[in-house]
Amino acid sequence: MFSKIRQSVTARDAFELVSADLQQVEQEISVESVASVDAITAINQYLQAGGGKRLRPALLLLCTRLFGPSTECARRLAAVVEMIHTATLVHDDVIDVAKSRRGRPSTNVIWGNHVSVLAGDWLYMQAFQVALRERNFHVLDVLISLTQMMVEGELLQLERLHRIDISEADYMELVDRKTASLFSACASLGATAGGADETAESRLREFAWNLGMAFQLVDDILDFTSTEKILGKPAGNDLREGKVTLPMIYALAQANGEERAAVETVISDGSYEDVPFPHILQILERYGSVARAYDRAHGFTEKARRIIGSFEESPAQRALQAIVELVTERCS
């Protein structure tokens, strides 16, 4: 118990180190989210008020702090990555026909699909307009590559939706494109804003990529093991939406015909009416799938821990280590 309390305090301290920067980032997002069309402004304000962990901006800002004080460039780019992340969530909710996000109705429920998609598009373009002010081709290259990766990831996910023949390699490819690539870009942009050399930037990219892989794996585990109050959306939502994630991939590899049919029923029905959620949890437990997926996540956090441990000790370095522990401990 004491260990968990100590780690949560350390994680809080990690965000405290960049709290003043994050406040300025929020102000930047607020200013840059105002459009000439009222509906877009209203959606952007609704999304910002919904909060979020702000993990990605914090990651970028802490990577800058490894090389010196925070910069205006770092704060601007932190706003950019959060705007891009928010835009992807809007599009994801439309594609997934999601009903809630962070415990509130999703934008597509309130404003409809057409308006939500266009608002997401506007937010993407506004993020790039803000980034363009840096007049830095490397920054634009990182952001363009990132956006292409994420869009390709979404298309691949659509192709694989409602299928149970998804391999671990297929799953890892999606996590790479949809989550880890954004974490990696945050570290790269943070290093650039801090004036880091190419070697240090490359190491931080690798660190953040492993962190992002672990983060998504843990998220997918929590979708089965956590509660709606904590998740901000119904538990078991991924399978209901036709997404077969790592715990289920591991279970399906050993499941018998009756168990596979049960999983297929949930996916085809889009509900747990005929096959209750506890029955799916029993299948996962029978094959130790959650524990196995958690071990896989630990493999990524171990790599991230080793890489960030190779940097010179400093408040920012310790904060980044604390974020690794925060990701790891979310399933404990």
N, C-alpha and C positions, 0 to 999 in steps of 0.2 A: 504493500500500500504506500509506504513512504517513498519507494522508488518511483511510483507513478506520479505522486504529488510533486516530487522533485523535478521530474521530466516535464510536467505540465507548466511549472514555473519557468523552467529554462526555455521552453517554447514561447511562453508569453514574453520573456525577456528578449527573445530573438526578434519578435515583432516590435517590441518597445524600442529597439535600437533604431528602427526606421519609421517610428510612428509619426514623427513630424513630417517626414517626407511623404508618407502615405496620406496624411491630411491634405498636403498640397496636390497630390495625385488625384484625390477625390474632387478637389476644387477644379482641377484641370479637366477632368472628365465631365463635371457638371457644366462648365463653360462650353466645352467642345461638343456637348450633346444637344445643344439648342439648334433646331433646324427652322427653315422658313415655313415648313408645313407643321401645323400644330400636332397632328397625330404622331409624327415621328418624335417630336419633343416629348410628348406625353409618355410614349412607350419608353424612351430613354430614361426619363425621370423615374418611371415605375421600376425599371430594371435596376437602376442605381440604388433606389430606396430598398430594394430587396436584399441588399447586402451581399454577403459572400465572404469567403475566407481571405480574399486578396493575396493569396499565396503567390501567385505569379508575379505581381508587381513587387512584392517583398523579396522574392528570389532575385529579381533583376537588381533591385536597389542594394541588396546585401553583396551581390557579386561586384558591383561598383565599389562598395566600401572596402573590399579586399585590397584595393589599390590606392586608396586615399579617401578624401571626403566626398560626400555626395555632390552631384552636379545637376545643373538645370537640365542637361541632356538626359541624365538618368531618370529624373522625375517625369520628363516628357515621354520618354520611351516606356516607362512603367504605365503611364496612362494609355499609351498606344496598345500595349499587349493586353491590358484589361478590356479595352474596347473590342479588340479582335476576339478575345475569349467570350465576351458577352454576345457578340454577333453570332458566333458559332452555336451558342446555347439557344438563341432564338430560332435559328435554322433547324437545329436538332429537334427542338420541341415541335416544330411544324411537321417535320419528316416523321417523327415518332408518334404523332397525334397525342402528345403529352397533355395531361390535364393540370399538372401542378409543377411548380419549380420553387425550391426553397420554402416550401410550406404555404405558397400562395398560388392562385390560379396563374397558369402560364399565359404569355402574351397572346398566343393564338386562340385561347379560350375567350379572352376579353375583346380583342380587336379583329380576330379572324386570321386565316392563313395568308391571304393576299397582302394585307397591310403589314403583317408581321414579317413576311419574307422581305418586303421592300424596306422596312425599317432596319432589318439585319444588313441588307445590302448597303444602305446609307451609312450605317455605323462602320462597316468595313472600309468604305471609301473615306469616311471622315478620319479614321485611324491612320490611313495612309497619307492623308493631307497633313495631319499633325506631324507624322514622321518625316515628311518631305522638308519640313522647316529646318531639319538638321543638315540638309545639303550633303548627305553622306551616302555614297553609292553602296558601301558595304551594309549599312543599315537597311537600305531598300532591298538589297539582294537577299538578306536574311529574311525579311518580312514577306517578300514575294515567294521565295522557296517554301516558307512556312505555310502560306495560304494555299499554295498548290498542293502541298502534302496533305493538309487538312481536308480540302475539298475531295481529293482522290480517296482519302480514307472514308469519307462519308459515302461516296459512290460505291466503294468496295463493301461497306457495311450494308448498303441497300441491296446489293447483289446477293449477299449472304444471309439476308434476313429470312426468318421462318424456316431455316434449314438446320438439321441436327448433325449433318455430316461435316461440321466445321472442325478443322484440325487445330492443334496448339499453334502451329506455325501461322495459320490463317489469323488466329486471334492475336498473336503477337504483332503481326503486321498492322492490324487495325490500331492496336494500342500505340505502336510506334508513330503512326501517321496522325492519329487523332489527339493524343495526349502528350507523349514523350517529346514529340517534335516541338511543341509549344514551350515546354519546360526548357528544352535545349536552346531554343531561340532566346528565351528570357536571359539565360546565363551568357549567351554570346553577346547580346545587346548590352547587358550590364558590364561585361568586361570591356567592350568597346567604349562605353561611356566613361569608364575609369582609366582609359588609356593603356590597357593591358597589351602585351605582345601576343603574337599569334599562338605561341606555345601555350601560354596561360589560358587564352581564350578557348583553345581546343580542349584542354583538360577540363575546364569548367563546363563546356558543352557536353562532354562525356559524363561528368558528374550529374548534371541536371537531367540528361537523358535517362540515366539509370533511376534517378529519383522519380521522374515522371512515369516510367514503366511501373515502378513499385506503387506509386500513388494510385494508378488506375486499377492495378490488380487488387489492391486493398479496397478500393471503391466497389469493385465488382463482387468481392467477398461480402462486404457490408450489405450489399443489396439483398443477400440471402439471410444474413445473420442479425441485422440491426432492426430498428423499428421505424415506423413512418414519422414519428415525432422527431427522431434524430436525423433521418434522411431528408425530410422535407418533401418526400414523395412516398407512395405506397411501397412496402417491402415486397421483394419478388417482382418488381416492375420490369426488369430487363427481360426475363423469360416471357412475361405476359406480352411484351412488345415484340417478341420473336428473336431476341438477341441471346445467343448461346455463348456464355462467357466461360472463363477458365474452370471454375469449380464444376460446372455442368459438363464441360468437355471431358474432364477427368472421370466423372461419374458415368457418362455415356460410353466411354471406352470399355467399361466393365459391366455395364447394365445388361440385364436379360431383356427378352422381347417385350414382356409385360411392362417393365419399367420404362423402356424406350417409348412404348406406345403412350404411357402416361404423360411423358414429357411432350410428345408430339401433340397430344390432346390440348394441353395448356397453350402451346404455341398456335395451333390452328384455331382454337376458340378465342384466344386473346383474353382468357380469364381463368380463374381457379374454381369455377362453379362445379365442373364435373370431376376435376382432380384437385382436391384441396391443397393449399400451399404447404401445410404440415407434411403431407405425403411426399412432396418434392424434397422437403428438408430431410426426411427419413432416407430417401435414396442417396442424397449427398453424404449423409452421415454413415450410411452403410459402407460406402467405399472410401471414406476418409478424404473426400474431395476438397473440403474446405481447408483442412490442415495441409494438404499437399499444395494447394494454391498459395496458401500463406507462406509455405517454405520457399516457393518460387519467388514470391515478393521479397522475402528476406535475402535471397541471392542478389537481387538488384540493389537493395539498400546496403548490403555489405560492400558492393563495388563502389557505390556512391560514398560510403563512409571512408573507404580507403583513399579515394581520390581527394576528397576535401581535407582529409587528414594530412595529405602531403603538402598542403599550403602552410605558409608561416602562420603561427598562432596569433590571433588578434580577436577583438570583439566580433567582427564580421565572420571570421572563420568559425568561431565557436557557435555563433548564431546559425550558420548554415549546417553545422553538425547537429544542432538542436532540432532543426527542421527535418533532418533525416530521421531522427529518433521519433519525432512527432508522427511522421508518416508510418513508421514501423509499428508504433504503439496503438494506432487507431483500431487494430483488430484485437488487442489484448484485453 
